Amino acid sequence: MKLYELVGRDKSIGFSPFVWRVKMALAHKGLAYETVPLHFTEIKDAVAFADCKSVPVLVDGDNVVADSWEIICYLEEAYPDRPSVFSDHHAAKLFNFQIALPLLAPLFRTIVPDIFEVIHDMDKDYFRKSREARLGRTLEEIAEDYEEPLSIFEANLMPYSQFFKREQYMCGAGPGYQDYALYAMFLWARATSDKKLFEDDDPVADWINRMDQCCGGIGGAVKKIK
Amino acid sequence: MKLYELVGRDKSIGFSPFVWRVKMALAHKGLAYETVPLHFTEIKDAVAFADCKSVPVLVDGDNVVADSWEIICYLEEAYPDRPSVFSDHHAAKLFNFQIALPLLAPLFRTIVPDIFEVIHDMDKDYFRKSREARLGRTLEEIAEDYEEPLSIFEANLMPYSQFFKREQYMCGAGPGYQDYALYAMFLWARATSDKKLFEDDDPVADWINRMDQCCGGIGGAVKKIK
């Protein structure tokens, strides 16, 4: 299998939160793959064959699948003998929406200037123009005001802190889709930003420690891109 | 079975969102029960036997169970032959936290002055004092500023609008725990307030219509307390 992924100036560290969902699912299932690391401005041409414009894209023999959710659903169907990441398919699908606007969106606004610092020089012009257009402000203005989106992120993370006070994983005795989806978001931040997203004694920190060790520690090995 | 519940000045209309979770679960399972309707200031003495201070309390023969989550878990265990409300126990437990701070809390601040209007006269002094102390403002001040918590509620409801654009229920082909827990919150508002919580063309409105018809229409029959 080949997984097309996004990297910064260090080609060995992928940082897309959506690619990380797939990587965790592949590890959960014990499926081997190689990655095709791409810079932002290489993606469009590189994945045109998959009739899409973004990563992740998975090529598995003759099968080409785009979109992290579609890829994970494909893996569930194509490899029914492997451990499933879903404890409940509907709850997993709902979870995508439960974290997109409340957590991913404010975290994006919190770390977007930091992401700019770790991407390849060839991407900088594209990244600045597209993100500044999307957010209606310069990266420098956003960098000055990061406390506001960070406080929204922190507030929306609180239900998870409450949950992890007593529970180990969102999917039961071991990690599953919801754990991987939320954890992938923290790997995105870890690879790109030094900002502190939660206190050391937050139950979320304990859960992240557990996640760092699962699936052979592939997430725990992620360092900030230099 | 006996279910101790909270009512306003109309004793026939229960409005506690936590009692409604249990009522929907009982209906889902086809279990018969009678209710013990209580005003706020009657609850403490009436449920002291259950070693708690709030409703719902369920009495099932020799078994006495307090707290909506505990009651529903009890029903699952005590009546394993009845349809389960859980498609995934862990996702259901997480859902309690996912809606408590983001949705129930701002909705409470939105409708608390309306609740005051529909409770029994005997409760008014207690309700005003306890709620004003909790919120740090008078009910009249809160009533003037309801747009702020309502806008938080609306923003936090958006993931569900997105989900229900394509999906019928949160628990799969039919309603389950997550559907009942969120729906119970809307019944709380319907019984106590005229405030508009979503647009008519919001996918949440379609889901509520479906919920109004499930379980013999017990939720659909709820009207605002006069």
Interface residues (C-beta under 8 A of the other chain):
Chain A: S87 D88 H89 H90 A91 K93 L94 F95 F97 Q98 A100 L101 P102 A155 N156 M158 P159 Y160 Q162 F163 E167 Y169 M170 C171 G172 Q178
Chain B: S87 D88 H89 H90 A91 K93 L94 F95 F97 Q98 A100 L101 P102 A155 N156 M158 P159 Y160 Q162 F163 E167 Y169 M170 C171 G172 Q178
